[in-house]
Amino acid sequence: MSGQISVTVTRIVTLFLFGALCSCAWLPFGPGELRFSNAELTERLAKRFPVERSVGGLLDITISRPRAETRIVTGVAARFGTSFDITVKLPLTGKTLNGAMSISGLPHYDAPSRSIFLRDAKVDSIRTDGMPDALSAALAKAASSMARDILEEKPLHTLKEDDLKRFGLATRPLRIEVRQDGLVLLLK
């Protein structure tokens, strides 16, 4: 009888250990990732707009309606970009010009603040219908300054403490990637 109990206990322990190992097999011990779609990032950016700035009484610029988009150029680091509607009022003439602006930057994860920023923000294109040539340079300079303020100084997203935990285990960001549908923060 003692032999039967020991065989039964051995089987139970074996089955328990086998079940425990099988249940752990689905845990992702490899790198994980946090995804931020273009739609999510557009929604976060939209909370900061419209942004207005006056340039020496010559131009009143309003940037609105951000649209996050991925720009992957072969042979160049992938840039994350946004397109905006732009309205330029010319107080001296009373004209209002409408157009579009496109800004991109390199995504960067800042560990101390747990935030994603865009670095090296630059204006890729700016177009307004009927802009006088004499004011085009002022518009480009003001738009570049606004791009830095909008995208480099303020995070695209700040992670919560819980975002960096998976199954109760702390993870740490390895790098951030630009993909067709948005940004991905790879975790270890």
CYANA upper distance limits for C-alpha pairs under 8 A (distance plus 0.5 A):
  1 MET  CA      5 ILE  CA      6.91
  2 SER  CA      6 SER  CA      6.77
  3 GLY  CA      7 VAL  CA      6.70
  4 GLN  CA      8 THR  CA      6.57
  5 ILE  CA      9 VAL  CA      6.49
  6 SER  CA     10 THR  CA      6.50
  7 VAL  CA     11 ARG  CA      6.64
  8 THR  CA     12 ILE  CA      6.63
  9 VAL  CA     13 VAL  CA      6.55
 10 THR  CA     14 THR  CA      6.48
 11 ARG  CA     15 LEU  CA      6.48
 12 ILE  CA     16 PHE  CA      6.50
 13 VAL  CA     17 LEU  CA      6.59
 14 THR  CA     18 PHE  CA      6.52
 15 LEU  CA     19 GLY  CA      6.51
 16 PHE  CA     20 ALA  CA      6.59
 17 LEU  CA     21 LEU  CA      6.64
 18 PHE  CA     22 CYS  CA      6.64
 19 GLY  CA     23 SER  CA      6.58
 20 ALA  CA     24 CYS  CA      6.86
 21 LEU  CA     25 ALA  CA      6.92
 22 CYS  CA     26 TRP  CA      8.24
 23 SER  CA     27 LEU  CA      8.46
 28 PRO  CA     32 GLY  CA      7.67
 30 GLY  CA    188 LYS  CA      7.46
 31 PRO  CA    186 LEU  CA      7.24
 31 PRO  CA    187 LEU  CA      5.81
 31 PRO  CA    188 LYS  CA      5.17
 32 GLY  CA    186 LEU  CA      6.46
 32 GLY  CA    187 LEU  CA      5.46
 32 GLY  CA    188 LYS  CA      7.00
 33 GLU  CA    184 VAL  CA      6.87
 33 GLU  CA    185 LEU  CA      5.92
 33 GLU  CA    186 LEU  CA      4.87
 33 GLU  CA    187 LEU  CA      5.78
 34 LEU  CA    184 VAL  CA      6.12
 34 LEU  CA    185 LEU  CA      5.58
 34 LEU  CA    186 LEU  CA      7.07
 34 LEU  CA    187 LEU  CA      8.06
 35 ARG  CA    182 GLY  CA      7.85
 35 ARG  CA    183 LEU  CA      6.51
 35 ARG  CA    184 VAL  CA      5.04
 35 ARG  CA    185 LEU  CA      6.98
 36 PHE  CA     40 GLU  CA      6.69
 36 PHE  CA     41 LEU  CA      7.06
 36 PHE  CA    182 GLY  CA      6.19
 36 PHE  CA    183 LEU  CA      5.64
 36 PHE  CA    184 VAL  CA      6.66
 37 SER  CA     41 LEU  CA      6.77
 37 SER  CA    181 ASP  CA      6.13
 37 SER  CA    182 GLY  CA      4.85
 37 SER  CA    183 LEU  CA      6.90
 38 ASN  CA     42 THR  CA      6.46
 38 ASN  CA     67 ARG  CA      8.31
 38 ASN  CA     68 ALA  CA      5.66
 38 ASN  CA     69 GLU  CA      6.39
 38 ASN  CA     70 THR  CA      8.16
 38 ASN  CA    181 ASP  CA      6.39
 38 ASN  CA    182 GLY  CA      5.16
 38 ASN  CA    183 LEU  CA      8.08
 39 ALA  CA     43 GLU  CA      6.73
 39 ALA  CA     67 ARG  CA      8.48
 39 ALA  CA     68 ALA  CA      7.51
 40 GLU  CA     44 ARG  CA      6.85
 41 LEU  CA     45 LEU  CA      6.58
 41 LEU  CA     68 ALA  CA      6.71
 41 LEU  CA    156 LEU  CA      7.46
 41 LEU  CA    157 HIS  CA      8.30
 41 LEU  CA    182 GLY  CA      8.47
 42 THR  CA     46 ALA  CA      6.50
 42 THR  CA     66 PRO  CA      6.70
 42 THR  CA     67 ARG  CA      5.75
 42 THR  CA     68 ALA  CA      5.52
 43 GLU  CA     47 LYS  CA      7.48
 44 ARG  CA     48 ARG  CA      8.33
 44 ARG  CA    156 LEU  CA      7.68
 44 ARG  CA    157 HIS  CA      8.07
 45 LEU  CA     49 PHE  CA      7.83
 45 LEU  CA     66 PRO  CA      7.00
 45 LEU  CA    156 LEU  CA      7.43
 46 ALA  CA     50 PRO  CA      8.45
 46 ALA  CA     64 SER  CA      8.43
 46 ALA  CA     65 ARG  CA      6.97
 46 ALA  CA     66 PRO  CA      6.45
 49 PHE  CA     63 ILE  CA      7.65
 49 PHE  CA     64 SER  CA      5.99
 49 PHE  CA     65 ARG  CA      7.53
 49 PHE  CA     66 PRO  CA      8.29
 50 PRO  CA     62 THR  CA      7.01
 50 PRO  CA     63 ILE  CA      6.06
 50 PRO  CA     64 SER  CA      4.97
 50 PRO  CA     65 ARG  CA      7.77
 51 VAL  CA     62 THR  CA      6.11
 51 VAL  CA     63 ILE  CA      5.75
 51 VAL  CA     64 SER  CA      7.12
 52 GLU  CA     60 ASP  CA      7.69
 52 GLU  CA     61 ILE  CA      6.06
 52 GLU  CA     62 THR  CA      4.89
 52 GLU  CA     63 ILE  CA      6.96
 53 ARG  CA     60 ASP  CA      6.36
 53 ARG  CA     61 ILE  CA      5.77
 53 ARG  CA     62 THR  CA      7.11
 54 SER  CA     58 LEU  CA      8.07
 54 SER  CA     59 LEU  CA      6.25
 54 SER  CA     60 ASP  CA      4.84
 54 SER  CA     61 ILE  CA      6.63
 55 VAL  CA     59 LEU  CA      5.60
 55 VAL  CA     60 ASP  CA      6.77
 55 VAL  CA     61 ILE  CA      8.28
 55 VAL  CA    138 ALA  CA      8.21
 55 VAL  CA    142 ALA  CA      7.59
 57 GLY  CA     91 PRO  CA      7.43
 58 LEU  CA     90 LEU  CA      6.57
 58 LEU  CA     91 PRO  CA      6.81
 58 LEU  CA     92 LEU  CA      7.30
 59 LEU  CA     88 VAL  CA      6.85
 59 LEU  CA     89 LYS  CA      6.26
 59 LEU  CA     90 LEU  CA      5.64
 59 LEU  CA     91 PRO  CA      7.21
 59 LEU  CA    139 LEU  CA      8.05
 60 ASP  CA     88 VAL  CA      6.13
 60 ASP  CA     89 LYS  CA      5.48
 60 ASP  CA     90 LEU  CA      7.09
 60 ASP  CA     91 PRO  CA      7.94
 61 ILE  CA     86 ILE  CA      7.55
 61 ILE  CA     87 THR  CA      6.31
 61 ILE  CA     88 VAL  CA      5.16
 61 ILE  CA     89 LYS  CA      7.00
 62 THR  CA     86 ILE  CA      6.20
 62 THR  CA     87 THR  CA      5.60
 62 THR  CA     88 VAL  CA      6.97
 63 ILE  CA     84 PHE  CA      6.83
 63 ILE  CA     85 ASP  CA      6.34
 63 ILE  CA     86 ILE  CA      5.16
 63 ILE  CA     87 THR  CA      7.07
 64 SER  CA     84 PHE  CA      6.26
 64 SER  CA     85 ASP  CA      5.72
 64 SER  CA     86 ILE  CA      6.86
 65 ARG  CA     84 PHE  CA      5.96
 65 ARG  CA     85 ASP  CA      6.27
 66 PRO  CA     82 THR  CA      6.68
 66 PRO  CA     83 SER  CA      6.13
 66 PRO  CA     84 PHE  CA      5.15
 66 PRO  CA     85 ASP  CA      7.73
 67 ARG  CA     82 THR  CA      5.76
 67 ARG  CA     83 SER  CA      5.63
 67 ARG  CA     84 PHE  CA      6.91
 68 ALA  CA     80 PHE  CA      8.21
 68 ALA  CA     81 GLY  CA      6.44
 68 ALA  CA     82 THR  CA      4.87
 68 ALA  CA     83 SER  CA      7.12
 69 GLU  CA     80 PHE  CA      6.90
 69 GLU  CA     81 GLY  CA      5.70
 69 GLU  CA     82 THR  CA      6.10
 69 GLU  CA     83 SER  CA      8.04
 69 GLU  CA    181 ASP  CA      8.24
 69 GLU  CA    182 GLY  CA      7.51
 70 THR  CA     78 ALA  CA      8.41
 70 THR  CA     79 ARG  CA      7.22
 70 THR  CA     80 PHE  CA      5.44
 70 THR  CA     81 GLY  CA      6.29
 70 THR  CA    178 VAL  CA      7.28
 70 THR  CA    179 ARG  CA      7.22
 70 THR  CA    180 GLN  CA      6.19
 70 THR  CA    181 ASP  CA      7.40
 70 THR  CA    182 GLY  CA      6.71
 71 ARG  CA     78 ALA  CA      6.72
 71 ARG  CA     79 ARG  CA      5.91
 71 ARG  CA     80 PHE  CA      6.32
 71 ARG  CA     81 GLY  CA      6.94
 71 ARG  CA    180 GLN  CA      8.23
 72 ILE  CA     76 VAL  CA      8.21
 72 ILE  CA     77 ALA  CA      7.95
 72 ILE  CA     78 ALA  CA      5.11
 72 ILE  CA     79 ARG  CA      6.77
 72 ILE  CA    178 VAL  CA      8.16
 72 ILE  CA    179 ARG  CA      8.32
 72 ILE  CA    180 GLN  CA      8.18
 73 VAL  CA     77 ALA  CA      7.65
 73 VAL  CA     78 ALA  CA      6.68
 73 VAL  CA     79 ARG  CA      8.49
 77 ALA  CA    106 LEU  CA      8.27
 78 ALA  CA    106 LEU  CA      7.65
 78 ALA  CA    178 VAL  CA      6.52
 79 ARG  CA    104 SER  CA      6.45
 79 ARG  CA    105 GLY  CA      5.82
 79 ARG  CA    106 LEU  CA      5.52
 79 ARG  CA    107 PRO  CA      7.62
 79 ARG  CA    178 VAL  CA      7.40
 80 PHE  CA    104 SER  CA      5.90
 80 PHE  CA    105 GLY  CA      6.01
 80 PHE  CA    106 LEU  CA      6.63
 80 PHE  CA    107 PRO  CA      7.07
 80 PHE  CA    118 LEU  CA      8.21
 80 PHE  CA    178 VAL  CA      7.04
 80 PHE  CA    182 GLY  CA      8.49
 80 PHE  CA    183 LEU  CA      8.48
 81 GLY  CA    102 SER  CA      7.58
 81 GLY  CA    103 ILE  CA      5.98
 81 GLY  CA    104 SER  CA      4.32
 81 GLY  CA    105 GLY  CA      6.75
 82 THR  CA    102 SER  CA      6.32
 82 THR  CA    103 ILE  CA      5.91
 82 THR  CA    104 SER  CA      6.71
 83 SER  CA    100 ALA  CA      7.60
 83 SER  CA    101 MET  CA      6.17
 83 SER  CA    102 SER  CA      4.81
 83 SER  CA    103 ILE  CA      6.82
 84 PHE  CA    100 ALA  CA      6.18
 84 PHE  CA    101 MET  CA      5.70
 84 PHE  CA    102 SER  CA      6.80
 85 ASP  CA     98 ASN  CA      8.05
 85 ASP  CA     99 GLY  CA      6.52
 85 ASP  CA    100 ALA  CA      5.09
 85 ASP  CA    101 MET  CA      6.84
 86 ILE  CA     98 ASN  CA      6.39
 86 ILE  CA     99 GLY  CA      5.67
 86 ILE  CA    100 ALA  CA      5.71
 86 ILE  CA    101 MET  CA      6.94
 86 ILE  CA    128 THR  CA      8.36
 87 THR  CA     96 THR  CA      7.40
 87 THR  CA     97 LEU  CA      6.22
 87 THR  CA     98 ASN  CA      5.11
 87 THR  CA     99 GLY  CA      6.87
 88 VAL  CA     96 THR  CA      6.18
 88 VAL  CA     97 LEU  CA      5.56
 88 VAL  CA     98 ASN  CA      6.88
 89 LYS  CA     94 GLY  CA      7.42
 89 LYS  CA     95 LYS  CA      6.38
 89 LYS  CA     96 THR  CA      4.88
 89 LYS  CA     97 LEU  CA      6.79
 90 LEU  CA     94 GLY  CA      6.00
 90 LEU  CA     95 LYS  CA      5.80
 90 LEU  CA     96 THR  CA      6.76
 91 PRO  CA     95 LYS  CA      7.65
 97 LEU  CA    128 THR  CA      6.72
 97 LEU  CA    129 ASP  CA      6.74
 97 LEU  CA    130 GLY  CA      7.41
 97 LEU  CA    131 MET  CA      7.60
 98 ASN  CA    128 THR  CA      6.08
 98 ASN  CA    129 ASP  CA      6.99
 99 GLY  CA    126 ILE  CA      8.02
 99 GLY  CA    127 ARG  CA      5.81
 99 GLY  CA    128 THR  CA      4.63
 99 GLY  CA    129 ASP  CA      6.91
100 ALA  CA    126 ILE  CA      6.40
100 ALA  CA    127 ARG  CA      5.92
100 ALA  CA    128 THR  CA      7.14
101 MET  CA    123 VAL  CA      7.84
101 MET  CA    124 ASP  CA      8.17
101 MET  CA    125 SER  CA      6.13
101 MET  CA    126 ILE  CA      4.81
101 MET  CA    127 ARG  CA      6.84
102 SER  CA    123 VAL  CA      6.45
102 SER  CA    124 ASP  CA      5.88
102 SER  CA    125 SER  CA      5.65
102 SER  CA    126 ILE  CA      6.89
103 ILE  CA    121 ALA  CA      7.19
103 ILE  CA    122 LYS  CA      6.05
103 ILE  CA    123 VAL  CA      4.91
103 ILE  CA    124 ASP  CA      5.84
103 ILE  CA    125 SER  CA      7.69
103 ILE  CA    147 ALA  CA      7.30
104 SER  CA    118 LEU  CA      8.45
104 SER  CA    121 ALA  CA      5.99
104 SER  CA    122 LYS  CA      6.18
104 SER  CA    123 VAL  CA      7.15
104 SER  CA    124 ASP  CA      7.19
105 GLY  CA    118 LEU  CA      5.55
105 GLY  CA    119 ARG  CA      5.86
105 GLY  CA    120 ASP  CA      5.75
105 GLY  CA    121 ALA  CA      4.72
105 GLY  CA    122 LYS  CA      6.96
105 GLY  CA    151 LEU  CA      8.48
106 LEU  CA    118 LEU  CA      5.70
106 LEU  CA    119 ARG  CA      5.60
106 LEU  CA    120 ASP  CA      6.66
106 LEU  CA    121 ALA  CA      7.71
107 PRO  CA    116 ILE  CA      7.29
107 PRO  CA    117 PHE  CA      6.33
107 PRO  CA    118 LEU  CA      5.04
107 PRO  CA    119 ARG  CA      6.80
107 PRO  CA    176 ILE  CA      7.29
107 PRO  CA    177 GLU  CA      8.11
107 PRO  CA    178 VAL  CA      8.12
108 HIS  CA    116 ILE  CA      6.15
108 HIS  CA    117 PHE  CA      5.73
108 HIS  CA    118 LEU  CA      6.35
108 HIS  CA    119 ARG  CA      7.08
108 HIS  CA    176 ILE  CA      7.26
109 TYR  CA    114 ARG  CA      7.57
109 TYR  CA    115 SER  CA      6.35
109 TYR  CA    116 ILE  CA      5.06
109 TYR  CA    117 PHE  CA      6.86
109 TYR  CA    173 PRO  CA      8.46
109 TYR  CA    175 ARG  CA      7.82
109 TYR  CA    176 ILE  CA      7.26
110 ASP  CA    114 ARG  CA      6.17
110 ASP  CA    115 SER  CA      5.84
110 ASP  CA    116 ILE  CA      6.73
110 ASP  CA    117 PHE  CA      7.83
111 ALA  CA    115 SER  CA      7.39
111 ALA  CA    173 PRO  CA      8.48
113 SER  CA    158 THR  CA      7.93
114 ARG  CA    158 THR  CA      6.22
114 ARG  CA    159 LEU  CA      5.93
114 ARG  CA    160 LYS  CA      8.12
115 SER  CA    155 PRO  CA      6.37
115 SER  CA    156 LEU  CA      7.89
115 SER  CA    157 HIS  CA      6.17
115 SER  CA    158 THR  CA      4.62
115 SER  CA    159 LEU  CA      6.52
116 ILE  CA    155 PRO  CA      5.95
116 ILE  CA    156 LEU  CA      6.05
116 ILE  CA    157 HIS  CA      5.86
116 ILE  CA    158 THR  CA      6.84
117 PHE  CA    151 LEU  CA      7.40
117 PHE  CA    152 GLU  CA      6.49
117 PHE  CA    153 GLU  CA      8.12
117 PHE  CA    154 LYS  CA      7.42
117 PHE  CA    155 PRO  CA      5.17
117 PHE  CA    156 LEU  CA      6.10
117 PHE  CA    157 HIS  CA      8.00
118 LEU  CA    151 LEU  CA      6.24
118 LEU  CA    152 GLU  CA      5.75
118 LEU  CA    155 PRO  CA      8.06
118 LEU  CA    156 LEU  CA      7.98
119 ARG  CA    151 LEU  CA      8.19
119 ARG  CA    152 GLU  CA      6.07
120 ASP  CA    152 GLU  CA      8.12
121 ALA  CA    147 ALA  CA      6.89
121 ALA  CA    148 ARG  CA      6.39
121 ALA  CA    151 LEU  CA      7.31
121 ALA  CA    152 GLU  CA      7.13
122 LYS  CA    144 SER  CA      6.78
122 LYS  CA    147 ALA  CA      7.29
122 LYS  CA    148 ARG  CA      8.15
123 VAL  CA    140 ALA  CA      8.45
123 VAL  CA    143 ALA  CA      7.70
123 VAL  CA    144 SER  CA      6.36
123 VAL  CA    147 ALA  CA      7.59
126 ILE  CA    140 ALA  CA      7.92
131 MET  CA    135 LEU  CA      7.50
131 MET  CA    136 SER  CA      7.06
132 PRO  CA    136 SER  CA      6.97
133 ASP  CA    137 ALA  CA      8.18
135 LEU  CA    139 LEU  CA      6.73
136 SER  CA    140 ALA  CA      6.67
137 ALA  CA    141 LYS  CA      6.63
138 ALA  CA    142 ALA  CA      6.56
139 LEU  CA    143 ALA  CA      6.43
140 ALA  CA    144 SER  CA      6.64
141 LYS  CA    145 SER  CA      6.84
142 ALA  CA    146 MET  CA      6.64
143 ALA  CA    147 ALA  CA      6.53
144 SER  CA    148 ARG  CA      6.94
145 SER  CA    149 ASP  CA      6.88
146 MET  CA    150 ILE  CA      6.40
147 ALA  CA    151 LEU  CA      6.29
147 ALA  CA    152 GLU  CA      7.96
148 ARG  CA    152 GLU  CA      5.43
148 ARG  CA    153 GLU  CA      7.11
149 ASP  CA    153 GLU  CA      5.82
149 ASP  CA    154 LYS  CA      7.67
150 ILE  CA    154 LYS  CA      6.75
151 LEU  CA    155 PRO  CA      7.50
151 LEU  CA    156 LEU  CA      7.76
159 LEU  CA    163 ASP  CA      6.48
159 LEU  CA    164 LEU  CA      8.19
160 LYS  CA    164 LEU  CA      7.90
161 GLU  CA    165 LYS  CA      7.84
164 LEU  CA    170 ALA  CA      6.52
164 LEU  CA    171 THR  CA      5.77
164 LEU  CA    172 ARG  CA      7.03
164 LEU  CA    173 PRO  CA      8.47
164 LEU  CA    187 LEU  CA      8.49
165 LYS  CA    169 LEU  CA      5.75
165 LYS  CA    170 ALA  CA      5.04
165 LYS  CA    171 THR  CA      6.15
166 ARG  CA    170 ALA  CA      7.04
166 ARG  CA    171 THR  CA      7.46
171 THR  CA    187 LEU  CA      6.58
171 THR  CA    188 LYS  CA      5.92
172 ARG  CA    187 LEU  CA      5.91
172 ARG  CA    188 LYS  CA      5.87
173 PRO  CA    185 LEU  CA      7.02
173 PRO  CA    186 LEU  CA      6.25
173 PRO  CA    187 LEU  CA      4.86
173 PRO  CA    188 LYS  CA      6.71
174 LEU  CA    185 LEU  CA      7.97
174 LEU  CA    186 LEU  CA      6.03
174 LEU  CA    187 LEU  CA      5.93
174 LEU  CA    188 LYS  CA      6.77
175 ARG  CA    185 LEU  CA      6.51
175 ARG  CA    186 LEU  CA      6.03
175 ARG  CA    187 LEU  CA      8.04
176 ILE  CA    183 LEU  CA      7.46
176 ILE  CA    184 VAL  CA      6.16
176 ILE  CA    185 LEU  CA      4.90
176 ILE  CA    186 LEU  CA      6.55
177 GLU  CA    183 LEU  CA      6.28
177 GLU  CA    184 VAL  CA      5.70
177 GLU  CA    185 LEU  CA      6.91
177 GLU  CA    186 LEU  CA      8.14
178 VAL  CA    182 GLY  CA      6.65
178 VAL  CA    183 LEU  CA      5.33
178 VAL  CA    184 VAL  CA      7.01
179 ARG  CA    183 LEU  CA      6.39
179 ARG  CA    184 VAL  CA      7.63
